[in-house]
Amino acid sequence: ETRIGKGKQQLRDIPQSVTVVTEKLMDDRNLDTFKEALKNTAGVTFQAAEGQEEDIRLRGFSLQSTGDIFVDGMRDPAFYERDTFNLDRMEVLRGSASMLFGRGSTGGAVNQVSKTPRLMDENQVDLTVGSHNHTRIVGDFNKQTGENAALRLNVMKTNADNDGKGNSLDKEGIAGSYRWGIGEKDEFQVGVFHLNNNNGLNYG
């Protein structure tokens, strides 16, 4: 199922090509950022733009300038490095975005789906180390708090020294959500998200 449209629907019911980058794929391949995850899909290119960001293009059309990047179906037009630590999956639609969202380009759209609490007790901690003192730790903690309620907390910390080109990584994030009425007629969820990015760039 996908939520890239206005509601939950089967992928086969969308008359366009949709690629889903799952959490398992992002974990298995260490796809830590929005850009790295999109590189795994066809038809996506990146071009340099002003203000340190990159112009992301799907089928040759700019995603950011047309507002075709979403988080849980809501527009996410800001220019910043998006991290995948709180993503359940990424849905990439190729074709006219206006068919589902009312406006947009003919290239397509990308929807980032956040992790949600589930009715189980499950914890996962991932540690990644690499050259240039690269260290990344991600924690995903889910706790069932009632018969139809659960709490989920995701945390991330990433650091790396100069990579030989003058770049460094220094970012941390936290996302928490509480969901109740799971499986009932009326379901509710509240959440908070914070990402602090102090990555360093050397324009030399």
GROMACS elastic network, one bead per residue, 0.5 to 0.9 nm:
[ bonds ]
;  ai    aj funct       b0    kb
    1     8     6  0.64810   500
    1     9     6  0.54361   500
    1    11     6  0.56939   500
    1    12     6  0.87688   500
    2     5     6  0.74961   500
    2     7     6  0.80315   500
    2     8     6  0.56278   500
    2     9     6  0.55476   500
    2    10     6  0.61406   500
    2    11     6  0.61064   500
    2    20     6  0.85754   500
    2    91     6  0.75319   500
    3     6     6  0.67591   500
    3     7     6  0.54157   500
    3     9     6  0.65121   500
    3    10     6  0.87976   500
    3    72     6  0.74987   500
    3    73     6  0.71614   500
    3    91     6  0.83078   500
    3   111     6  0.80959   500
    3   113     6  0.80456   500
    4     7     6  0.74484   500
    4     8     6  0.78484   500
    4     9     6  0.85376   500
    4    70     6  0.86367   500
    4    72     6  0.78999   500
    4    73     6  0.63518   500
    4    91     6  0.66088   500
    4    92     6  0.82794   500
    4    93     6  0.78158   500
    4   100     6  0.80056   500
    4   109     6  0.83553   500
    4   110     6  0.78495   500
    4   111     6  0.58917   500
    4   112     6  0.87400   500
    4   113     6  0.87809   500
    5     8     6  0.72099   500
    5     9     6  0.76480   500
    5    14     6  0.85099   500
    5    73     6  0.73869   500
    5    99     6  0.89757   500
    5   100     6  0.53885   500
    5   101     6  0.70949   500
    6     9     6  0.87929   500
    6    73     6  0.72912   500
    6   100     6  0.68277   500
    6   101     6  0.74653   500
    7    73     6  0.87920   500
    9    12     6  0.84274   500
    9    13     6  0.68495   500
    9    14     6  0.80293   500
   10    13     6  0.53950   500
   10    14     6  0.73213   500
   11    14     6  0.56315   500
   11    15     6  0.86486   500
   11    17     6  0.89171   500
   11    18     6  0.72588   500
   12    15     6  0.73600   500
   12    16     6  0.89036   500
   13    16     6  0.88552   500
   14    17     6  0.77832   500
   14    18     6  0.80000   500
   16    93     6  0.69311   500
   16    94     6  0.63691   500
   16    95     6  0.61951   500
   16    96     6  0.85491   500
   17    92     6  0.82133   500
   17    93     6  0.58649   500
   17    94     6  0.53906   500
   17    95     6  0.72793   500
   18    91     6  0.67111   500
   18    92     6  0.54562   500
   18    94     6  0.63811   500
   19    41     6  0.71652   500
   19    42     6  0.88686   500
   19    90     6  0.81611   500
   19    91     6  0.58341   500
   19    92     6  0.50349   500
   19    93     6  0.65504   500
   19    94     6  0.84564   500
   20    41     6  0.88218   500
   20    89     6  0.66779   500
   20    90     6  0.56516   500
   20    92     6  0.62675   500
   20    93     6  0.88003   500
   21    24     6  0.83824   500
   21    25     6  0.64788   500
   21    26     6  0.71407   500
   21    37     6  0.70871   500
   21    38     6  0.82008   500
   21    40     6  0.79449   500
   21    41     6  0.81248   500
   21    88     6  0.88669   500
   21    89     6  0.54602   500
   21    91     6  0.64232   500
   21    92     6  0.79974   500
   22    25     6  0.52445   500
   22    26     6  0.63773   500
   22    27     6  0.86889   500
   22    87     6  0.86136   500
   22    88     6  0.65289   500
   22    90     6  0.65435   500
   22    91     6  0.85611   500
   23    26     6  0.50590   500
   23    27     6  0.60929   500
   23    28     6  0.85126   500
   23    84     6  0.86516   500
   23    87     6  0.67568   500
   23    88     6  0.50602   500
   23    89     6  0.52324   500
   23    90     6  0.82768   500
   24    27     6  0.50531   500
   24    28     6  0.59374   500
   24    29     6  0.85051   500
   24    88     6  0.86416   500
   24    89     6  0.86293   500
   25    28     6  0.50920   500
   25    29     6  0.60694   500
   25    30     6  0.81271   500
   25    31     6  0.79082   500
   25    37     6  0.88845   500
   25    89     6  0.89326   500
   26    29     6  0.54477   500
   26    30     6  0.56055   500
   26    32     6  0.71968   500
   26    36     6  0.89174   500
   26    37     6  0.68105   500
   26    84     6  0.78429   500
   26    89     6  0.82983   500
   27    30     6  0.50684   500
   27    31     6  0.65908   500
   27    32     6  0.82410   500
   27   126     6  0.87319   500
   28    31     6  0.79592   500
   29    32     6  0.87670   500
   30    33     6  0.89558   500
   30    36     6  0.87538   500
   30   128     6  0.83784   500
   31    34     6  0.78676   500
   31    35     6  0.84685   500
   31    36     6  0.53753   500
   31    37     6  0.54462   500
   31    83     6  0.89784   500
   31    84     6  0.73429   500
   32    35     6  0.84936   500
   32    36     6  0.66772   500
   32    37     6  0.74598   500
   32    82     6  0.88163   500
   32    83     6  0.59088   500
   32    84     6  0.53888   500
   32    85     6  0.70219   500
   33    36     6  0.52784   500
   33    37     6  0.63321   500
   33    38     6  0.87036   500
   33    81     6  0.70884   500
   33    82     6  0.57694   500
   33    84     6  0.53254   500
   33    85     6  0.83349   500
   34    37     6  0.52469   500
   34    38     6  0.62329   500
   34    39     6  0.87515   500
   34    81     6  0.72566   500
   34    82     6  0.53248   500
   34    83     6  0.59233   500
   34    84     6  0.63052   500
   34    90     6  0.87471   500
   34   112     6  0.88496   500
   35    38     6  0.51565   500
   35    39     6  0.62750   500
   35    46     6  0.85618   500
   35    56     6  0.84053   500
   35    81     6  0.81901   500
   35    82     6  0.79465   500
   35    83     6  0.88898   500
   36    39     6  0.51862   500
   36    40     6  0.71580   500
   37    40     6  0.56833   500
   37    41     6  0.77081   500
   37    84     6  0.82346   500
   37    90     6  0.79898   500
   38    41     6  0.54956   500
   38    42     6  0.83499   500
   38    44     6  0.68336   500
   38    45     6  0.88428   500
   38    90     6  0.84707   500
   38    92     6  0.83234   500
   39    42     6  0.75678   500
   39    44     6  0.67633   500
   39    45     6  0.78933   500
   40    44     6  0.87258   500
   41    44     6  0.65989   500
   41    92     6  0.79642   500
   42    45     6  0.87744   500
   42    58     6  0.86643   500
   42    59     6  0.87046   500
   43    57     6  0.81075   500
   43    58     6  0.56576   500
   43    59     6  0.50754   500
   43    60     6  0.77651   500
   43    94     6  0.84515   500
   44    56     6  0.71596   500
   44    57     6  0.56376   500
   44    59     6  0.63760   500
   44    60     6  0.77410   500
   45    55     6  0.83575   500
   45    56     6  0.60888   500
   45    57     6  0.52112   500
   45    58     6  0.65977   500
   45    59     6  0.80072   500
   45    60     6  0.75113   500
   46    54     6  0.62785   500
   46    55     6  0.56811   500
   46    57     6  0.61474   500
   46    58     6  0.89790   500
   47    54     6  0.56514   500
   47    56     6  0.65828   500
   47    57     6  0.78204   500
   48    52     6  0.80396   500
   48    53     6  0.71080   500
   48    55     6  0.60058   500
   48    56     6  0.89011   500
   49    52     6  0.67982   500
   49    53     6  0.58602   500
   49    54     6  0.51384   500
   49    55     6  0.57184   500
   50    53     6  0.64408   500
   50    54     6  0.77613   500
   50    55     6  0.89111   500
   51    54     6  0.85338   500
   51    79     6  0.85515   500
   52    79     6  0.87809   500
   52    80     6  0.87072   500
   52   201     6  0.86538   500
   53    79     6  0.62276   500
   53    80     6  0.67648   500
   53    81     6  0.78671   500
   54    79     6  0.84094   500
   55    62     6  0.65611   500
   55    63     6  0.76682   500
   55    64     6  0.69301   500
   55    65     6  0.82364   500
   56    60     6  0.89705   500
   56    61     6  0.82175   500
   56    62     6  0.57384   500
   56    63     6  0.57412   500
   56    64     6  0.66285   500
   57    60     6  0.52877   500
   57    63     6  0.55425   500
   57    64     6  0.80959   500
   57   107     6  0.78046   500
   58    61     6  0.53278   500
   58    62     6  0.64243   500
   58    63     6  0.65121   500
   58    94     6  0.74635   500
   58   107     6  0.52730   500
   58   108     6  0.63726   500
   58   109     6  0.78939   500
   59    62     6  0.85239   500
   59    94     6  0.74968   500
   59    95     6  0.85026   500
   59   106     6  0.84134   500
   59   107     6  0.51746   500
   59   108     6  0.76287   500
   60   107     6  0.67279   500
   61    66     6  0.85981   500
   61   105     6  0.68492   500
   61   106     6  0.71227   500
   61   107     6  0.50816   500
   61   108     6  0.80644   500
   62    65     6  0.58105   500
   62    66     6  0.65478   500
   62    67     6  0.87801   500
   62    68     6  0.83670   500
   62   105     6  0.78159   500
   62   107     6  0.75384   500
   63    66     6  0.56233   500
   63    67     6  0.61759   500
   63    69     6  0.63137   500
   63   104     6  0.85793   500
   63   105     6  0.76332   500
   63   107     6  0.76054   500
   63   108     6  0.75795   500
   63   109     6  0.68701   500
   63   110     6  0.80701   500
   64    67     6  0.50780   500
   64    68     6  0.61450   500
   64    69     6  0.64515   500
   64    76     6  0.85589   500
   64    77     6  0.60482   500
   64    78     6  0.80596   500
   64    79     6  0.79746   500
   65    68     6  0.78820   500
   65    77     6  0.78385   500
   66    69     6  0.84993   500
   66    77     6  0.84636   500
   66   103     6  0.85092   500
   66   104     6  0.55695   500
   66   105     6  0.61198   500
   67    70     6  0.79508   500
   67    75     6  0.64873   500
   67    76     6  0.70926   500
   67    77     6  0.54258   500
   67   103     6  0.87579   500
   67   104     6  0.66393   500
   67   105     6  0.84788   500
   67   109     6  0.85862   500
   68    75     6  0.70602   500
   68    76     6  0.79476   500
   68    77     6  0.77407   500
   68    97     6  0.72635   500
   68   101     6  0.88253   500
   68   103     6  0.86640   500
   68   104     6  0.60619   500
   68   105     6  0.73320   500
   68   107     6  0.89254   500
   68   108     6  0.70829   500
   68   110     6  0.64466   500
   68   111     6  0.83412   500
   69    73     6  0.88092   500
   69    74     6  0.83403   500
   69    75     6  0.59765   500
   69    76     6  0.54567   500
   69    77     6  0.64508   500
   69   109     6  0.59502   500
   69   111     6  0.60724   500
   69   112     6  0.78965   500
   70    73     6  0.53271   500
   70    74     6  0.50627   500
   70    77     6  0.77912   500
   70   109     6  0.77181   500
   70   110     6  0.61028   500
   70   112     6  0.59982   500
   70   113     6  0.85691   500
   71    74     6  0.52141   500
   71    75     6  0.63710   500
   71    76     6  0.60958   500
   71   110     6  0.85138   500
   71   111     6  0.56000   500
   71   113     6  0.60676   500
   71   114     6  0.73295   500
   72    75     6  0.84781   500
   72   111     6  0.64300   500
   72   112     6  0.59413   500
   72   113     6  0.50041   500
   72   114     6  0.65493   500
   73    76     6  0.89947   500
   73   101     6  0.88214   500
   73   111     6  0.63360   500
   73   112     6  0.78755   500
   73   113     6  0.80616   500
   74   111     6  0.84131   500
   75   111     6  0.87861   500
   76    79     6  0.87762   500
   79    82     6  0.87562   500
   80   197     6  0.86359   500
   81   197     6  0.78063   500
   82   195     6  0.85482   500
   83    86     6  0.76005   500
   83    87     6  0.82528   500
   83   173     6  0.85120   500
   83   195     6  0.82337   500
   84    87     6  0.51400   500
   84    88     6  0.84035   500
   84    89     6  0.86803   500
   84   112     6  0.88576   500
   85    88     6  0.86713   500
   85   138     6  0.68295   500
   85   139     6  0.84383   500
   85   140     6  0.85511   500
   85   154     6  0.70778   500
   85   155     6  0.72983   500
   85   156     6  0.64948   500
   85   173     6  0.80173   500
   85   174     6  0.87409   500
   85   175     6  0.88482   500
   86   113     6  0.85040   500
   86   114     6  0.57049   500
   86   115     6  0.57160   500
   86   140     6  0.84755   500
   86   153     6  0.89690   500
   86   154     6  0.62127   500
   86   155     6  0.80400   500
   86   156     6  0.88415   500
   86   173     6  0.88561   500
   86   174     6  0.82588   500
   86   175     6  0.67354   500
   86   193     6  0.88210   500
   87    90     6  0.72932   500
   87   112     6  0.66205   500
   87   113     6  0.56692   500
   87   115     6  0.54125   500
   88   112     6  0.79634   500
   88   113     6  0.56078   500
   88   114     6  0.53403   500
   88   116     6  0.79208   500
   89   111     6  0.85546   500
   89   112     6  0.63956   500
   89   113     6  0.54048   500
   89   114     6  0.73082   500
   89   115     6  0.81521   500
   90   110     6  0.69555   500
   90   111     6  0.57840   500
   90   113     6  0.59962   500
   90   114     6  0.89159   500
   91   109     6  0.81821   500
   91   110     6  0.56383   500
   91   111     6  0.50961   500
   91   112     6  0.65097   500
   91   113     6  0.76829   500
   92   108     6  0.74698   500
   92   109     6  0.60060   500
   92   111     6  0.65919   500
   92   112     6  0.88777   500
   93    96     6  0.85911   500
   93    97     6  0.77494   500
   93   107     6  0.84806   500
   93   108     6  0.52225   500
   93   109     6  0.51951   500
   93   110     6  0.62689   500
   93   111     6  0.83325   500
   94    97     6  0.78542   500
   94   106     6  0.81423   500
   94   107     6  0.60084   500
   94   109     6  0.67301   500
   94   110     6  0.88549   500
   95    98     6  0.88823   500
   95    99     6  0.86768   500
   95   105     6  0.83909   500
   95   106     6  0.55813   500
   95   107     6  0.53725   500
   95   109     6  0.79649   500
   96    99     6  0.59284   500
   96   100     6  0.81500   500
   96   103     6  0.88047   500
   96   104     6  0.73506   500
   96   105     6  0.61919   500
   96   107     6  0.61027   500
   96   108     6  0.55109   500
   96   109     6  0.82336   500
   97   100     6  0.58530   500
   97   101     6  0.60193   500
   97   102     6  0.74726   500
   97   103     6  0.66003   500
   97   104     6  0.52922   500
   97   105     6  0.59569   500
   97   106     6  0.61553   500
   97   107     6  0.71721   500
   97   109     6  0.58058   500
   98   104     6  0.51277   500
   98   105     6  0.69639   500
   98   106     6  0.76496   500
   98   108     6  0.86223   500
   99   102     6  0.61329   500
   99   103     6  0.76636   500
   99   104     6  0.88187   500
  100   103     6  0.81804   500
  101   104     6  0.72975   500
  104   107     6  0.84238   500
  104   108     6  0.78906   500
  104   109     6  0.81501   500
  105   108     6  0.64607   500
  105   109     6  0.82295   500
  106   109     6  0.89461   500
  113   116     6  0.89954   500
  115   152     6  0.82139   500
  115   154     6  0.85932   500
  115   177     6  0.86521   500
  116   150     6  0.89923   500
  116   151     6  0.84504   500
  116   152     6  0.68385   500
  116   177     6  0.68869   500
  116   178     6  0.81236   500
  116   179     6  0.75842   500
  116   189     6  0.85357   500
  117   120     6  0.85065   500
  117   142     6  0.63073   500
  117   143     6  0.77315   500
  117   144     6  0.80469   500
  117   149     6  0.81064   500
  117   150     6  0.53803   500
  117   151     6  0.54198   500
  117   153     6  0.84785   500
  117   177     6  0.67874   500
  117   178     6  0.65814   500
  117   179     6  0.60617   500
  117   180     6  0.89338   500
  117   189     6  0.88335   500
  118   121     6  0.81924   500
  118   122     6  0.89878   500
  118   142     6  0.69718   500
  118   143     6  0.78039   500
  118   144     6  0.70656   500
  118   149     6  0.79758   500
  118   150     6  0.59725   500
  118   151     6  0.77246   500
  118   152     6  0.78216   500
  118   179     6  0.81611   500
  118   182     6  0.82461   500
  119   142     6  0.83880   500
  119   143     6  0.75691   500
  119   144     6  0.52736   500
  119   145     6  0.83665   500
  119   146     6  0.84142   500
  119   147     6  0.79312   500
  119   148     6  0.70935   500
  119   149     6  0.68806   500
  119   150     6  0.59546   500
  119   151     6  0.89093   500
  119   182     6  0.79700   500
  120   142     6  0.69480   500
  120   143     6  0.62584   500
  120   144     6  0.52765   500
  120   150     6  0.77409   500
  121   141     6  0.80038   500
  121   142     6  0.55323   500
  121   144     6  0.57453   500
  121   150     6  0.88435   500
  122   140     6  0.81466   500
  122   141     6  0.61982   500
  122   142     6  0.51686   500
  122   143     6  0.67192   500
  122   144     6  0.89028   500
  123   139     6  0.75887   500
  123   140     6  0.56817   500
  123   142     6  0.60403   500
  123   143     6  0.83644   500
  124   138     6  0.81888   500
  124   139     6  0.58224   500
  124   140     6  0.51219   500
  124   141     6  0.64387   500
  124   142     6  0.88886   500
  125   137     6  0.71744   500
  125   138     6  0.56897   500
  125   140     6  0.63342   500
  125   141     6  0.84148   500
  126   136     6  0.79875   500
  126   137     6  0.56507   500
  126   138     6  0.52170   500
  126   139     6  0.64957   500
  126   140     6  0.87158   500
  127   135     6  0.73876   500
  127   136     6  0.57494   500
  127   138     6  0.66390   500
  127   139     6  0.89130   500
  128   134     6  0.77627   500
  128   135     6  0.57059   500
  128   136     6  0.50023   500
  128   137     6  0.63868   500
  128   138     6  0.87505   500
  129   133     6  0.72778   500
  129   134     6  0.53678   500
  129   136     6  0.64825   500
  129   137     6  0.88152   500
  130   133     6  0.62461   500
  130   135     6  0.66144   500
  130   136     6  0.89771   500
  130   160     6  0.85942   500
  131   134     6  0.57063   500
  131   135     6  0.88688   500
  131   160     6  0.82710   500
  131   161     6  0.88356   500
  131   163     6  0.81334   500
  132   160     6  0.60363   500
  132   161     6  0.53104   500
  132   162     6  0.65435   500
  132   163     6  0.58129   500
  132   164     6  0.83831   500
  133   159     6  0.75129   500
  133   160     6  0.52372   500
  133   161     6  0.58314   500
  133   162     6  0.87502   500
  134   158     6  0.75256   500
  134   159     6  0.56773   500
  134   161     6  0.68154   500
  134   169     6  0.80927   500
  135   157     6  0.80714   500
  135   158     6  0.57566   500
  135   159     6  0.53617   500
  135   160     6  0.63190   500
  136   156     6  0.73529   500
  136   157     6  0.57171   500
  136   159     6  0.64553   500
  136   160     6  0.85790   500
  137   155     6  0.82080   500
  137   156     6  0.57698   500
  137   157     6  0.54829   500
  137   158     6  0.65776   500
  138   154     6  0.73805   500
  138   155     6  0.56896   500
  138   157     6  0.66512   500
  138   158     6  0.85799   500
  139   153     6  0.78896   500
  139   154     6  0.55566   500
  139   155     6  0.51387   500
  139   156     6  0.64630   500
  140   152     6  0.74449   500
  140   153     6  0.59828   500
  140   155     6  0.67084   500
  140   156     6  0.89978   500
  141   151     6  0.82705   500
  141   152     6  0.56339   500
  141   153     6  0.51560   500
  141   154     6  0.63178   500
  141   155     6  0.87423   500
  142   150     6  0.72363   500
  142   151     6  0.58367   500
  142   153     6  0.64694   500
  142   154     6  0.86576   500
  143   149     6  0.89275   500
  143   150     6  0.56342   500
  143   151     6  0.52195   500
  143   152     6  0.62950   500
  143   153     6  0.87572   500
  144   147     6  0.77279   500
  144   148     6  0.81131   500
  144   149     6  0.61304   500
  144   151     6  0.62849   500
  144   152     6  0.86309   500
  145   148     6  0.79619   500
  145   149     6  0.55059   500
  145   151     6  0.67222   500
  146   150     6  0.66506   500
  146   180     6  0.84101   500
  147   150     6  0.85381   500
  147   180     6  0.89978   500
  147   181     6  0.87881   500
  147   182     6  0.86481   500
  148   179     6  0.83278   500
  148   180     6  0.57291   500
  148   181     6  0.52396   500
  148   183     6  0.71846   500
  148   184     6  0.79895   500
  149   178     6  0.75352   500
  149   179     6  0.55929   500
  149   181     6  0.62360   500
  149   182     6  0.62574   500
  150   177     6  0.85461   500
  150   178     6  0.59913   500
  150   179     6  0.55328   500
  150   180     6  0.65318   500
  150   182     6  0.84278   500
  151   176     6  0.75690   500
  151   177     6  0.59418   500
  151   179     6  0.64780   500
  151   180     6  0.88356   500
  152   175     6  0.82273   500
  152   176     6  0.57209   500
  152   177     6  0.54279   500
  152   178     6  0.64982   500
  152   179     6  0.85374   500
  153   174     6  0.74306   500
  153   175     6  0.58374   500
  153   177     6  0.66437   500
  153   178     6  0.89310   500
  154   173     6  0.80900   500
  154   174     6  0.57227   500
  154   175     6  0.51393   500
  154   176     6  0.63246   500
  155   172     6  0.76262   500
  155   173     6  0.56609   500
  155   175     6  0.64504   500
  155   176     6  0.86059   500
  156   171     6  0.80474   500
  156   172     6  0.53198   500
  156   173     6  0.50416   500
  156   174     6  0.64434   500
  156   195     6  0.89663   500
  157   170     6  0.78432   500
  157   171     6  0.59576   500
  157   173     6  0.66008   500
  158   169     6  0.66201   500
  158   170     6  0.57697   500
  158   171     6  0.53495   500
  158   172     6  0.62419   500
  159   168     6  0.75322   500
  159   171     6  0.66928   500
  159   172     6  0.87519   500
  159   199     6  0.87962   500
  160   163     6  0.77305   500
  160   167     6  0.86393   500
  160   168     6  0.54595   500
  160   170     6  0.67460   500
  161   164     6  0.88239   500
  161   166     6  0.87459   500
  161   167     6  0.74451   500
  161   169     6  0.67175   500
  161   170     6  0.87264   500
  162   165     6  0.68227   500
  162   166     6  0.52602   500
  162   167     6  0.51271   500
  162   169     6  0.81962   500
  162   200     6  0.86231   500
  163   166     6  0.62042   500
  163   167     6  0.57034   500
  163   168     6  0.65867   500
  164   167     6  0.73855   500
  165   168     6  0.89784   500
  165   201     6  0.87293   500
  165   202     6  0.73778   500
  166   200     6  0.77161   500
  166   201     6  0.61111   500
  166   203     6  0.79302   500
  166   204     6  0.81213   500
  167   199     6  0.75402   500
  167   200     6  0.54922   500
  167   202     6  0.60579   500
  168   198     6  0.87720   500
  168   199     6  0.56670   500
  168   201     6  0.67500   500
  168   202     6  0.89238   500
  169   197     6  0.82545   500
  169   198     6  0.71044   500
  169   200     6  0.64653   500
  170   196     6  0.84452   500
  170   197     6  0.63214   500
  170   198     6  0.51720   500
  170   199     6  0.50384   500
  170   200     6  0.76953   500
  171   195     6  0.73554   500
  171   196     6  0.54924   500
  171   198     6  0.57904   500
  171   199     6  0.67353   500
  172   194     6  0.83589   500
  172   195     6  0.59639   500
  172   196     6  0.54219   500
  172   197     6  0.67551   500
  172   198     6  0.88994   500
  173   193     6  0.76240   500
  173   194     6  0.54850   500
  173   196     6  0.61370   500
  173   197     6  0.84770   500
  174   192     6  0.80740   500
  174   193     6  0.59481   500
  174   194     6  0.53859   500
  174   195     6  0.66332   500
  175   191     6  0.72525   500
  175   192     6  0.55850   500
  175   194     6  0.63384   500
  175   195     6  0.85247   500
  176   190     6  0.84718   500
  176   191     6  0.54224   500
  176   192     6  0.53929   500
  176   193     6  0.66547   500
  177   189     6  0.68640   500
  177   190     6  0.55665   500
  177   192     6  0.64436   500
  177   193     6  0.87124   500
  178   188     6  0.83686   500
  178   189     6  0.55942   500
  178   190     6  0.54940   500
  178   191     6  0.63004   500
  179   182     6  0.69888   500
  179   187     6  0.74766   500
  179   188     6  0.57229   500
  179   190     6  0.66287   500
  179   191     6  0.86151   500
  180   183     6  0.89287   500
  180   184     6  0.89206   500
  180   186     6  0.88454   500
  180   187     6  0.60077   500
  180   188     6  0.55106   500
  180   189     6  0.64484   500
  181   184     6  0.52495   500
  181   185     6  0.75541   500
  181   186     6  0.60772   500
  181   188     6  0.63260   500
  181   189     6  0.87922   500
  182   185     6  0.84400   500
  182   186     6  0.80491   500
  182   187     6  0.57091   500
  182   188     6  0.79016   500
  183   186     6  0.82306   500
  183   187     6  0.73453   500
  184   187     6  0.62824   500
